[in-house]
Amino acid sequence: MQKTSKYKIDRIYAKALLGGAAQDDAVKEVYVQTSELLEILQKDGDITRYFSSPLISLEEKISTAKEICKKSELAPELCRLMEIVAQNDRFSELAGILQEFCNMYLKNNGFVGVEVQSVKELSKTQDKNLQKNLEELLSKKVIIKYQIKPEILGGLIIRYESDIIDDSIKGKLSRIEMAMKGA
């Protein structure tokens, strides 16, 4: 049996979700809800641990997924995805699937998703300047998702598509350390 990569699995499920949402003319609504659900999953690991647990029966997982959909009023396409993911025992991969769907949505609509890590929240002026510079650099509109990471000590780490710009103090110190070891 041939093993399928995690990225390929994420992409297959994300394409199916995109196709279902497009068929129902609900792509934007599904994107908004997907972004919200992804944020919840990233903040609360208990949900993923619950659905990944071998101690919870498949029936219980499916029932819980349906209950979550009902209470949170998720789009039918997202509910169906959650059921299928639970049935196929791939709930541990749901965050990757949702992220891939968001990436597809942004790309299809001329946007680039950018993740920016900083020590503290940027001012409005800094945010506007960063957005303007990134849009010029990438020649596309950008949607920035910020993360506060005190451990980078200062500066920024910017991730987009498959690229990383590490202008953090921690990154600079690491590069200096590597240069000193190589000398």
C-alpha positions as CSV (number, residue, x, y, z in Angstrom):
1,M,0.0,0.0,0.0
2,Q,1.4,3.4,-1.0
3,K,1.6,6.0,1.7
4,T,0.1,9.4,0.9
5,S,1.9,12.5,2.2
6,K,0.2,14.7,4.8
7,Y,0.3,17.7,2.5
8,K,-1.4,15.7,-0.3
9,I,-4.1,14.6,2.1
10,D,-4.6,18.2,3.3
11,R,-4.9,19.3,-0.3
12,I,-7.3,16.6,-1.4
13,Y,-9.7,17.4,1.5
14,A,-9.3,21.2,1.0
15,K,-10.1,20.9,-2.7
16,A,-13.2,18.9,-1.9
17,L,-14.3,21.5,0.6
18,L,-13.6,24.3,-2.0
19,G,-15.6,22.4,-4.6
20,G,-18.5,21.8,-2.3
21,A,-18.6,25.4,-1.2
22,A,-18.3,26.6,-4.9
23,Q,-21.2,24.4,-5.9
24,D,-23.3,25.9,-3.2
25,D,-22.1,29.4,-3.9
26,A,-20.8,29.7,-0.3
27,V,-17.0,30.0,-0.8
28,K,-16.6,33.3,1.1
29,E,-18.9,32.2,4.0
30,V,-17.0,28.9,4.3
31,Y,-13.7,30.8,4.2
32,V,-14.7,33.1,7.0
33,Q,-15.9,30.2,9.1
34,T,-12.9,28.1,8.2
35,S,-10.6,30.9,9.4
36,E,-12.5,31.1,12.7
37,L,-12.5,27.3,13.2
38,L,-8.8,27.1,12.4
39,E,-8.0,29.8,15.0
40,I,-10.0,27.9,17.6
41,L,-8.2,24.7,16.8
42,Q,-4.8,26.4,17.0
43,K,-5.6,27.9,20.4
44,D,-7.3,24.9,22.0
45,G,-5.4,21.6,21.5
46,D,-8.0,19.8,23.6
47,I,-10.4,19.5,20.7
48,T,-7.9,17.9,18.4
49,R,-6.7,15.6,21.2
50,Y,-10.3,14.5,21.9
51,F,-10.9,13.6,18.2
52,S,-7.5,12.0,17.9
53,S,-7.9,9.8,21.0
54,P,-8.1,6.1,20.4
55,L,-10.2,5.8,23.6
56,I,-13.1,7.7,22.0
57,S,-15.3,5.5,19.7
58,L,-15.8,6.5,16.1
59,E,-19.6,6.9,16.8
60,E,-18.9,9.3,19.6
61,K,-16.5,11.4,17.5
62,I,-19.0,11.6,14.7
63,S,-21.8,12.5,17.1
64,T,-19.6,15.2,18.8
65,A,-18.7,16.6,15.4
66,K,-22.4,16.9,14.5
67,E,-23.2,18.5,17.8
68,I,-20.4,21.1,17.3
69,C,-21.7,21.9,13.9
70,K,-25.3,22.3,15.2
71,K,-24.3,24.5,18.1
72,S,-21.9,26.7,16.2
73,E,-24.1,27.0,13.1
74,L,-21.3,26.1,10.8
75,A,-21.9,26.0,7.0
76,P,-23.2,22.6,5.8
77,E,-20.0,22.1,3.8
78,L,-17.8,22.5,6.9
79,C,-20.0,20.2,8.8
80,R,-19.8,17.6,6.1
81,L,-16.0,17.9,6.1
82,M,-15.9,17.4,9.8
83,E,-18.0,14.3,9.6
84,I,-15.9,12.8,6.8
85,V,-12.7,13.7,8.6
86,A,-14.0,12.0,11.8
87,Q,-15.3,9.0,9.8
88,N,-11.8,8.5,8.2
89,D,-10.1,9.0,11.6
90,R,-8.1,12.0,10.2
91,F,-9.2,14.6,12.7
92,S,-5.6,15.2,13.8
93,E,-5.1,16.6,10.3
94,L,-8.1,19.0,10.3
95,A,-6.1,22.1,11.1
96,G,-3.8,21.4,8.1
97,I,-6.8,20.8,5.9
98,L,-8.4,24.1,7.0
99,Q,-5.2,25.9,6.5
100,E,-4.8,24.5,3.0
101,F,-8.4,25.6,2.2
102,C,-7.6,29.1,3.4
103,N,-4.5,29.2,1.3
104,M,-6.4,28.1,-1.8
105,Y,-9.1,30.7,-1.2
106,L,-6.6,33.5,-0.8
107,K,-4.6,32.4,-3.9
108,N,-7.8,32.1,-6.0
109,N,-8.8,35.6,-5.0
110,G,-5.5,37.3,-5.7
111,F,-4.3,37.4,-2.1
112,V,-1.3,36.1,-0.3
113,G,-1.6,35.0,3.3
114,V,1.3,36.3,5.4
115,E,2.2,35.4,9.0
116,V,4.1,38.0,11.0
117,Q,5.6,37.3,14.3
118,S,6.7,40.2,16.6
119,V,7.5,40.8,20.2
120,K,4.6,43.1,20.6
121,E,1.6,44.4,18.7
122,L,2.5,46.8,15.9
123,S,1.2,50.3,15.8
124,K,-1.3,51.2,13.1
125,T,1.4,53.1,11.2
126,Q,3.8,50.2,11.4
127,D,1.0,47.8,10.3
128,K,0.1,50.0,7.3
129,N,3.7,50.4,6.3
130,L,4.4,46.7,6.6
131,Q,1.3,45.9,4.5
132,K,2.2,48.4,1.8
133,N,5.8,47.0,1.6
134,L,4.7,43.4,1.5
135,E,2.2,44.2,-1.3
136,E,4.9,45.9,-3.3
137,L,7.3,43.0,-2.7
138,L,4.8,40.3,-3.6
139,S,2.8,42.3,-6.2
140,K,-0.4,41.0,-4.6
141,K,-2.8,42.0,-1.9
142,V,-1.8,40.6,1.4
143,I,-3.8,39.4,4.4
144,I,-1.6,39.5,7.5
145,K,-2.0,37.3,10.5
146,Y,-0.1,38.5,13.5
147,Q,1.4,36.4,16.3
148,I,3.0,37.8,19.4
149,K,6.2,35.9,20.1
150,P,8.4,37.4,22.9
151,E,11.0,34.8,22.4
152,I,12.2,36.4,19.1
153,L,13.5,39.3,21.3
154,G,12.8,42.0,18.7
155,G,12.3,42.6,15.0
156,L,10.0,40.5,12.8
157,I,9.7,37.0,11.3
158,I,7.6,37.1,8.1
159,R,6.3,33.9,6.5
160,Y,4.5,33.8,3.2
161,E,4.0,31.0,0.6
162,S,7.1,28.9,1.1
163,D,9.4,31.8,2.1
164,I,10.6,33.2,5.4
165,I,12.2,36.5,6.2
166,D,13.8,36.4,9.6
167,D,14.7,39.9,10.8
168,S,14.4,39.0,14.4
169,I,17.1,39.7,17.0
170,K,17.1,36.0,17.9
171,G,17.6,35.1,14.2
172,K,20.4,37.6,13.9
173,L,22.1,36.3,17.0
174,S,21.8,32.7,15.7
175,R,23.4,33.7,12.4
176,I,26.3,35.5,14.2
177,E,26.8,32.4,16.3
178,M,26.9,30.2,13.2
179,A,29.4,32.5,11.6
180,M,31.6,32.5,14.7
181,K,31.6,28.7,14.8
182,G,32.6,28.6,11.1
183,A,35.5,31.0,11.6
